[in-house]
Amino acid sequence: MPLDPQCAALCEAAAKAGTPFNAGDPLAVRQAYASTTALYAYDPGPLKQISELDFAGPGGTVPVRVYRPHSARAVLPALVFFHGGGWVVGDLDTHDHVCRHLAFAGDCVVLSIDYRLAPEHPFPAPFDDCVAAFRWARAQAVGLGIDAQRIAVGGDSAGGNLAAALCLAERDAGHPLPVFQLLIYPAVDFTADNASLRDNATGYLLTRAALEMFTDWYLGPRGGTHDARHDWRASPQRAASHAGLPPALVQTAEFDPLRDEGARYAETLQAAGVPVDHRLYEGMVHGFARMGGRVDRGKRALDDAAAALRRVFST
């Protein structure tokens, strides 16, 4: 399928404007990424409450934004959400409309986690914060007004990576698992070399060069050590086993360098006996689920994610 016209317009505008991704300045990249929020944001519908709180994480206070939908139920299921941005950019505001959408359409509380970012806080700091966030949510479920037995995890891109790795960590620790993992075009293998990395290396917003830059900032210069790239906390695909993990929805985009990573992870989970729904969104680019203000299928992908959450929370 050809590139979606709405995505093509964004790619053309980005090409004309240039990109700071090769400038080697994470602050410039953060500012550029944040500036797109006004372009992509929209109002998915009214919520009962949005509040701010925090918890004591392994490296200090971790801010959390809580989205609560209108519901007749006093105790709701919850999604612990990790934003994307290459472990370097993104925050509570860049994904505010995404979390609003999932809370509104998914009829669940969404806990958006503002985990530490690289390069100031490289691997495994973001992973450690996200594991701590899930454990905090379970421990504080009563105070948060959520059901400790119905907590899912999810995220887009780097956030999907963190959600997938968290599930492995909780399984290996023998702790209660999330009931579901929502993996939106996840990065899951720093050792990957596949067709989508080559075919979609340039021209579709996220470039392979940008991926390598984010990898350097997250894992260390030159992409980190061999051990870091193979560590399952960074590369969930490299885990020795994927058995016993929560059911998953894996959403991938046709014109995304990470397309084949997500598809392979879905296959790996399925081969391990994990229930998986893999959906490839044709004509889409990386990041499209955050682009609902300009890309119609971004909203549709979040509707699909919300429907999956409703199904799993109803069982």
C-alpha positions as CSV (number, residue, x, y, z in Angstrom):
1,M,0.0,0.0,0.0
2,P,1.3,3.5,-0.7
3,L,2.2,6.0,2.0
4,D,-1.0,7.4,3.5
5,P,-1.6,11.0,2.1
6,Q,-1.9,12.5,5.6
7,C,1.4,10.9,6.6
8,A,3.0,11.9,3.3
9,A,2.1,15.5,4.0
10,L,3.8,15.4,7.4
11,C,6.9,13.7,6.0
12,E,7.1,16.4,3.3
13,A,6.8,19.2,5.8
14,A,9.4,17.6,8.1
15,A,11.8,17.3,5.1
16,K,11.4,20.9,4.3
17,A,11.8,22.1,7.8
18,G,14.8,20.0,8.5
19,T,15.5,18.0,11.7
20,P,17.6,18.5,14.8
21,F,18.0,14.8,15.2
22,N,21.6,14.8,13.9
23,A,22.7,17.8,15.9
24,G,23.8,15.7,18.8
25,D,21.9,17.9,21.3
26,P,19.2,16.1,23.3
27,L,17.7,19.4,24.5
28,A,17.1,20.5,20.9
29,V,15.5,17.2,20.0
30,R,13.3,17.4,23.1
31,Q,12.2,20.9,22.2
32,A,11.5,19.9,18.6
33,Y,9.5,16.8,19.7
34,A,7.5,18.8,22.2
35,S,6.6,21.4,19.6
36,T,4.8,18.8,17.5
37,T,2.3,18.2,20.3
38,A,0.1,21.2,19.4
39,L,0.0,19.9,15.8
40,Y,-1.0,16.4,16.8
41,A,-3.2,16.9,19.9
42,Y,-7.0,16.8,19.9
43,D,-9.8,16.3,22.5
44,P,-11.0,12.7,22.5
45,G,-13.8,13.3,25.0
46,P,-14.6,14.4,28.5
47,L,-13.0,12.8,31.5
48,K,-14.1,12.8,35.1
49,Q,-10.7,13.9,36.5
50,I,-7.1,14.5,35.6
51,S,-4.7,14.8,38.6
52,E,-1.0,14.9,39.3
53,L,0.9,13.0,41.9
54,D,4.2,11.2,42.4
55,F,5.9,8.3,44.0
56,A,9.4,7.6,45.4
57,G,11.3,5.8,42.6
58,P,14.7,4.2,42.7
59,G,16.4,7.4,41.6
60,G,14.1,10.0,43.1
61,T,10.6,11.3,42.8
62,V,8.7,10.1,39.7
63,P,5.8,12.3,38.5
64,V,2.5,10.6,37.5
65,R,-0.5,12.0,35.7
66,V,-3.8,10.2,36.5
67,Y,-6.7,10.1,34.0
68,R,-10.0,8.9,35.4
69,P,-13.0,8.4,33.1
70,H,-16.7,8.9,33.9
71,S,-17.9,5.6,35.1
72,A,-20.5,4.1,37.4
73,R,-17.9,1.8,39.0
74,A,-16.1,3.1,42.0
75,V,-13.1,0.8,41.3
76,L,-11.7,0.8,37.8
77,P,-9.1,-1.2,35.9
78,A,-6.0,0.6,35.0
79,L,-3.3,1.0,32.3
80,V,0.2,2.0,33.4
81,F,1.4,3.9,30.4
82,F,5.0,4.7,29.3
83,H,5.4,7.4,26.7
84,G,7.6,7.0,23.6
85,G,10.5,9.2,22.5
86,G,13.6,7.0,22.2
87,W,14.2,7.0,26.0
88,V,15.4,10.6,25.5
89,V,12.4,12.8,24.6
90,G,8.7,12.9,25.5
91,D,6.9,13.6,28.7
92,L,3.5,13.8,30.3
93,D,2.4,16.6,28.0
94,T,3.6,15.1,24.7
95,H,1.3,12.1,25.3
96,D,-1.5,13.8,27.1
97,H,-4.0,13.4,24.3
98,V,-3.0,9.7,23.8
99,C,-3.7,9.0,27.5
100,R,-6.9,10.9,27.4
101,H,-8.0,8.9,24.4
102,L,-7.2,5.5,26.1
103,A,-8.9,6.5,29.3
104,F,-12.0,7.8,27.6
105,A,-12.4,5.0,25.0
106,G,-10.9,2.2,27.2
107,D,-13.1,3.0,30.3
108,C,-10.1,2.7,32.5
109,V,-7.8,4.8,34.7
110,V,-4.6,5.6,32.9
111,L,-1.4,6.3,34.9
112,S,1.1,8.1,32.8
113,I,4.6,7.7,34.1
114,D,7.2,10.5,33.7
115,Y,10.3,8.2,34.0
116,R,13.8,9.4,33.9
117,L,15.4,10.1,30.5
118,A,18.7,9.5,28.9
119,P,21.4,10.6,28.4
120,E,21.3,12.2,31.8
121,H,19.9,8.9,33.1
122,P,21.0,6.1,30.8
123,F,20.0,2.4,30.8
124,P,18.7,0.9,33.0
125,A,17.3,4.0,34.8
126,P,14.2,4.3,32.6
127,F,13.5,0.6,32.9
128,D,14.0,0.7,36.7
129,D,11.5,3.6,37.0
130,C,8.9,1.8,35.0
131,V,9.2,-1.4,37.0
132,A,8.9,0.6,40.2
133,A,5.8,2.4,38.8
134,F,3.9,-0.8,38.1
135,R,4.8,-2.2,41.6
136,W,3.7,1.1,43.1
137,A,0.4,1.1,41.3
138,R,-0.4,-2.4,42.6
139,A,0.7,-1.6,46.1
140,Q,-1.3,1.7,46.1
141,A,-4.3,0.4,44.2
142,V,-6.8,1.1,47.0
143,G,-5.8,4.7,47.4
144,L,-5.7,5.2,43.6
145,G,-9.2,3.7,43.3
146,I,-8.1,1.0,40.9
147,D,-8.4,-2.8,40.8
148,A,-5.0,-4.3,41.7
149,Q,-6.0,-7.5,39.8
150,R,-6.7,-5.7,36.6
151,I,-3.7,-3.5,35.8
152,A,-2.3,-3.5,32.2
153,V,0.9,-1.9,31.0
154,G,1.6,-0.3,27.7
155,G,3.4,2.3,25.7
156,D,4.5,3.5,22.3
157,S,7.9,3.0,20.7
158,A,10.4,3.2,23.6
159,G,7.4,3.0,25.9
160,G,6.4,-0.3,24.3
161,N,10.0,-1.5,24.9
162,L,9.7,-0.6,28.6
163,A,6.3,-2.3,28.9
164,A,7.6,-5.5,27.3
165,A,10.7,-5.6,29.4
166,L,8.7,-4.9,32.6
167,C,6.5,-8.0,31.9
168,L,9.7,-10.1,31.6
169,A,11.0,-8.7,34.9
170,E,7.8,-9.4,36.8
171,R,7.6,-12.9,35.5
172,D,11.2,-13.7,36.4
173,A,10.8,-12.1,39.8
174,G,7.7,-14.3,40.5
175,H,5.6,-11.2,41.0
176,P,2.0,-10.8,39.9
177,L,1.9,-9.9,36.2
178,P,0.1,-7.2,34.3
179,V,-3.1,-8.6,32.8
180,F,-2.2,-7.3,29.4
181,Q,0.6,-5.6,27.4
182,L,-0.2,-2.9,24.9
183,L,2.8,-2.5,22.6
184,I,2.5,0.3,20.0
185,Y,5.2,0.0,17.4
186,P,7.7,-1.1,20.1
187,A,11.5,-1.1,19.8
188,V,12.4,-4.6,21.2
189,D,15.8,-5.6,19.8
190,F,19.0,-3.4,19.6
191,T,20.7,-6.2,17.7
192,A,18.2,-6.2,14.9
193,D,19.1,-5.9,11.2
194,N,16.1,-6.4,9.0
195,A,14.3,-5.3,5.9
196,S,12.3,-2.5,7.5
197,L,15.4,-0.9,9.0
198,R,16.9,-0.8,5.6
199,D,13.8,0.0,3.5
200,N,12.4,2.6,5.8
201,A,15.8,4.1,6.8
202,T,15.0,7.6,5.6
203,G,12.0,9.6,4.4
204,Y,9.4,8.5,7.0
205,L,10.1,10.9,10.0
206,L,11.9,8.3,12.2
207,T,15.2,7.5,10.5
208,R,17.7,4.8,11.1
209,A,20.3,7.4,11.9
210,A,18.0,8.8,14.6
211,L,17.5,5.3,16.0
212,E,21.3,5.0,16.3
213,M,21.6,8.4,18.0
214,F,18.9,7.4,20.5
215,T,20.7,4.1,21.1
216,D,24.0,5.9,21.8
217,W,22.2,8.2,24.3
218,Y,20.4,5.3,26.0
219,L,23.0,2.6,26.0
220,G,26.2,4.6,25.7
221,P,28.6,5.8,23.0
222,R,28.6,3.6,19.8
223,G,25.4,2.0,20.8
224,G,26.6,0.6,24.1
225,T,28.4,-2.6,24.9
226,H,27.7,-5.9,23.3
227,D,26.2,-7.0,26.7
228,A,23.9,-3.9,26.9
229,R,22.5,-4.5,23.4
230,H,21.8,-8.2,24.3
231,D,20.4,-7.5,27.8
232,W,16.7,-8.4,27.8
233,R,16.0,-5.3,29.8
234,A,17.0,-3.3,26.7
235,S,16.1,-5.9,24.1
236,P,13.1,-7.9,25.2
237,Q,13.4,-10.0,22.0
238,R,16.7,-11.4,23.4
239,A,15.1,-12.9,26.5
240,A,15.8,-16.6,27.0
241,S,12.1,-17.4,27.2
242,H,8.9,-15.6,26.5
243,A,6.6,-18.2,28.1
244,G,4.1,-17.2,30.7
245,L,3.9,-13.5,29.6
246,P,0.6,-11.5,29.6
247,P,-1.5,-11.4,26.4
248,A,-0.5,-8.7,24.0
249,L,-1.7,-6.3,21.3
250,V,1.2,-5.4,19.0
251,Q,0.6,-2.5,16.6
252,T,3.0,-1.9,13.8
253,A,3.2,0.6,11.0
254,E,4.1,-0.2,7.4
255,F,6.6,2.6,6.8
256,D,8.4,2.3,10.1
257,P,12.0,1.2,10.6
258,L,10.8,-0.7,13.7
259,R,8.0,-2.6,11.8
260,D,9.8,-5.9,11.5
261,E,11.0,-5.8,15.2
262,G,7.4,-5.5,16.3
263,A,6.2,-8.3,14.0
264,R,9.0,-10.6,15.1
265,Y,8.2,-10.0,18.7
266,A,4.6,-10.8,18.1
267,E,5.7,-14.1,16.4
268,T,8.0,-14.8,19.3
269,L,5.3,-14.3,21.9
270,Q,2.9,-16.5,19.9
271,A,5.4,-19.3,19.6
272,A,5.8,-19.2,23.4
273,G,2.1,-19.7,23.8
274,V,1.2,-16.1,24.6
275,P,-2.1,-14.9,23.1
276,V,-1.2,-12.1,20.7
277,D,-3.1,-9.8,18.3
278,H,-0.7,-8.3,15.8
279,R,-2.1,-5.5,13.7
280,L,-0.1,-3.9,10.8
281,Y,-1.4,-0.5,9.9
282,E,-0.8,-0.1,6.2
283,G,0.4,3.3,4.9
284,M,1.4,4.5,8.3
285,V,4.7,5.9,9.7
286,H,6.3,5.5,13.1
287,G,4.5,7.7,15.7
288,F,1.2,7.8,13.9
289,A,-0.8,6.8,17.0
290,R,0.2,10.1,18.5
291,M,-0.7,12.0,15.4
292,G,-4.5,11.8,15.6
293,G,-4.9,15.6,15.2
294,R,-3.5,15.2,11.6
295,V,-3.7,11.4,10.9
296,D,-7.1,9.9,11.1
297,R,-5.8,6.3,11.4
298,G,-3.9,7.4,14.5
299,K,-7.2,7.8,16.3
300,R,-8.4,4.5,14.9
301,A,-5.3,2.7,16.2
302,L,-6.0,4.1,19.7
303,D,-9.6,3.0,19.4
304,D,-8.4,-0.5,18.6
305,A,-6.1,-0.4,21.6
306,A,-8.9,0.8,23.8
307,A,-11.2,-1.9,22.6
308,A,-8.5,-4.5,23.4
309,L,-8.3,-3.1,26.9
310,R,-12.0,-3.2,27.4
311,R,-12.1,-6.9,26.4
312,V,-9.3,-7.9,28.7
313,F,-10.7,-5.9,31.6
314,S,-14.1,-7.5,31.2
315,T,-12.8,-11.1,31.6
